[in-house]
Amino acid sequence: MPWWWWLAGGLLVLSVFIVYLVWTPFGVAIGVGGTLTVLFALGVWRYGAARIRVDEAGLHAGRTTLLADAIGEVQAIDEAGRRRLLGPEADARAHVLVRGFVPGGVYVQVVDAASPAPYWFVSSRRPEKLAAALTRAQAAR
């Protein structure tokens, strides 16, 4: 997660704590501040915790897997390409794992006729490495 998300969230929690500190008993303010701190930290951690990995089974993105046999064309996508692919050129049937703070990603064509998704788009800080790993996995099958 970007450092400024942590800063902004911390300042928001601090401001709520101060408001509660002024208008409620100290124990209530501590309870609300502690609860908000934990909820914020868990929320940010969960949002940024999507794991992406490639193995002999295929591409694992978050809780879903694209089997190796279903992987077609693979392309590393830059920030401008990401905007196009998720905007004007988007297909509503596509499977996407997007993290807004990650500028690049990988386009993966799905060649399985039984799949409703024509392609997957997966955000990645290192799209070239992910695309290379997918290409190697394709070659290994």
C-alpha positions as CSV (number, residue, x, y, z in Angstrom):
1,M,0.0,0.0,0.0
2,P,1.2,3.5,-0.6
3,W,2.7,5.1,2.5
4,W,0.3,8.1,2.3
5,W,-2.7,5.8,2.7
6,W,-1.4,4.8,6.1
7,L,-0.7,8.5,6.9
8,A,-4.2,9.6,5.8
9,G,-5.9,6.8,7.7
10,G,-3.8,7.5,10.8
11,L,-4.8,11.2,10.7
12,L,-8.4,10.3,10.2
13,V,-8.4,7.9,13.2
14,L,-6.6,10.5,15.3
15,S,-9.2,13.2,14.4
16,V,-12.0,10.9,15.4
17,F,-10.2,10.0,18.6
18,I,-9.8,13.7,19.5
19,V,-13.5,14.4,18.8
20,Y,-14.5,11.5,21.1
21,L,-11.9,12.6,23.7
22,V,-13.5,16.1,23.9
23,W,-17.1,15.0,24.1
24,T,-17.1,11.6,25.8
25,P,-15.4,10.0,28.8
26,F,-11.7,9.0,28.4
27,G,-12.4,5.3,28.3
28,V,-15.0,5.6,25.5
29,A,-12.5,7.7,23.4
30,I,-9.8,5.1,24.0
31,G,-12.2,2.3,23.0
32,V,-13.3,4.0,19.8
33,G,-9.8,5.1,18.9
34,G,-8.4,1.6,19.4
35,T,-11.3,-0.1,17.5
36,L,-10.9,2.3,14.6
37,T,-7.1,1.8,14.5
38,V,-7.6,-2.0,14.3
39,L,-10.3,-1.8,11.7
40,F,-8.4,0.6,9.5
41,A,-5.2,-1.5,9.7
42,L,-7.0,-4.7,8.9
43,G,-8.9,-3.0,6.0
44,V,-5.8,-1.6,4.4
45,W,-3.9,-4.8,4.9
46,R,-6.7,-6.9,3.4
47,Y,-7.1,-4.6,0.4
48,G,-3.4,-4.9,-0.4
49,A,-3.0,-8.5,0.4
50,A,-4.1,-10.1,-2.9
51,R,-1.4,-12.6,-3.8
52,I,-0.4,-13.4,-7.3
53,R,1.6,-16.5,-8.2
54,V,2.4,-18.7,-11.2
55,D,3.0,-22.4,-10.9
56,E,2.5,-25.6,-12.9
57,A,-1.2,-25.4,-12.2
58,G,-1.6,-22.0,-13.7
59,L,-2.1,-18.4,-12.6
60,H,-3.3,-17.8,-9.1
61,A,-4.7,-14.3,-8.6
62,G,-6.3,-13.7,-5.2
63,R,-8.7,-16.5,-4.6
64,T,-9.1,-17.6,-8.2
65,T,-7.0,-19.7,-10.5
66,L,-6.7,-19.7,-14.3
67,L,-5.5,-23.2,-15.3
68,A,-2.4,-23.4,-17.4
69,D,-4.2,-25.0,-20.3
70,A,-6.5,-22.0,-20.5
71,I,-3.7,-19.4,-20.8
72,G,-3.4,-17.9,-24.3
73,E,-1.6,-14.7,-25.3
74,V,0.1,-12.9,-22.4
75,Q,1.1,-9.2,-22.5
76,A,2.7,-6.9,-19.9
77,I,0.6,-3.7,-19.8
78,D,1.8,-0.3,-18.8
79,E,-0.2,2.5,-17.1
80,A,-1.7,3.9,-20.4
81,G,-2.6,0.4,-21.6
82,R,-4.2,-0.3,-18.2
83,R,-6.4,2.8,-18.5
84,R,-7.5,1.7,-22.0
85,L,-8.1,-2.0,-21.0
86,L,-10.1,-1.1,-18.0
87,G,-11.9,1.9,-19.6
88,P,-12.9,2.3,-23.3
89,E,-11.7,-1.2,-24.4
90,A,-13.0,-3.1,-21.4
91,D,-15.1,-6.2,-21.7
92,A,-17.6,-6.6,-18.9
93,R,-17.0,-10.4,-18.9
94,A,-13.3,-10.1,-18.1
95,H,-11.9,-11.3,-14.8
96,V,-9.9,-8.5,-13.2
97,L,-7.8,-8.2,-10.1
98,V,-7.1,-4.5,-9.9
99,R,-5.3,-2.6,-7.2
100,G,-5.8,1.1,-7.9
101,F,-2.3,2.0,-6.5
102,V,-0.5,-0.3,-8.9
103,P,0.0,1.3,-12.4
104,G,0.8,-1.7,-14.5
105,G,-0.5,-5.2,-15.0
106,V,-0.7,-8.2,-17.2
107,Y,-3.3,-9.1,-19.9
108,V,-3.9,-12.9,-20.1
109,Q,-6.1,-14.2,-22.9
110,V,-8.3,-17.1,-21.9
111,V,-8.5,-19.9,-24.5
112,D,-10.9,-22.2,-22.7
113,A,-14.2,-22.1,-24.6
114,A,-16.1,-23.0,-21.4
115,S,-14.9,-19.9,-19.5
116,P,-17.2,-16.9,-19.6
117,A,-14.2,-14.5,-19.3
118,P,-12.4,-13.7,-22.6
119,Y,-9.3,-12.4,-20.7
120,W,-7.9,-11.8,-17.3
121,F,-6.3,-8.5,-16.2
122,V,-4.1,-8.7,-13.1
123,S,-2.5,-5.6,-11.5
124,S,1.2,-6.1,-10.9
125,R,4.1,-3.9,-9.8
126,R,6.4,-6.0,-12.0
127,P,4.2,-6.9,-15.1
128,E,7.2,-7.9,-17.2
129,K,8.3,-10.5,-14.6
130,L,4.7,-11.9,-14.3
131,A,4.3,-12.1,-18.1
132,A,7.6,-13.9,-18.4
133,A,6.6,-16.4,-15.7
134,L,3.3,-17.0,-17.5
135,T,5.2,-17.5,-20.8
136,R,7.5,-20.0,-19.1
137,A,4.5,-21.9,-17.6
138,Q,3.0,-22.1,-21.0
139,A,6.2,-23.5,-22.5
140,A,6.5,-26.1,-19.8
141,R,3.0,-27.7,-20.5
